[in-house]
Amino acid sequence: MERRFASLEKRTRAEIRNKDSALAEAMGHIENLESQVTQAGHQLHEADLHAYAARRVSGHPRAKDILSLIESGRITSRDQVRQVAEQWDHAATEPGGVNERIRRSLGRGSEHPTETDQRRAGQLMEDHNPIPGLEDFGTTMGELRALSGIVQSNFNGRRF
């Protein structure tokens, strides 16, 4: 009976060692998978941040600087990208200022005319209207300007 118990104990201990080693191997595999999931989450966050930053700073005068801050790890969230872009947008000095850049980015069909454009358009319309008080002569302001030799500017291919 003692031999049988000794034999049974030996087999049980061997099985326990096998199960322990299989369990340790499974735990190692689980830890490896958990670290891979964590890395994938970080990579997903970085890719999302890069995509957001690329959309947010497209056309920004200091886009390269902002993207390099993301690459270096100094900017790590969408809020930081937004704050830096807004801060540097106001500090940027460019011809016409920020408003002119925004106006250009809206596209030709939907932009509002500037004061200069409105003045020139009014002057162009004025060139084809008769002169008040001199309607009997049948001359327009544009004809009088041309006859007087006043320097005319080019506006969208039209002379005025």
Residue pairs with C-beta under 8 A, 6 or more apart in sequence:
49 70
49 75
49 76
49 77
49 78
49 81
50 67
50 70
52 78
52 81
53 66
53 67
53 70
53 75
53 81
54 67
56 81
56 82
56 85
57 63
57 66
57 67
57 81
57 85
59 101
59 105
60 66
60 85
60 88
60 89
60 92
61 88
61 89
61 92
61 94
61 101
62 88
62 92
65 88
66 75
66 81
66 84
66 85
66 88
69 75
69 84
70 81
75 81
75 84
89 98
90 98
92 98
94 100
94 101
96 103
103 111
103 112
103 114
104 111
113 121
120 153
120 155
120 160
121 155
123 160
124 155
124 158
124 160
126 141
126 142
127 140
127 141
127 142
127 145
127 160
128 140
128 142
129 140
129 141
130 138
130 139
130 140
131 137
131 139
131 140
131 141
131 144
142 160
145 152
145 160
146 152
152 159
152 160
153 159
153 160
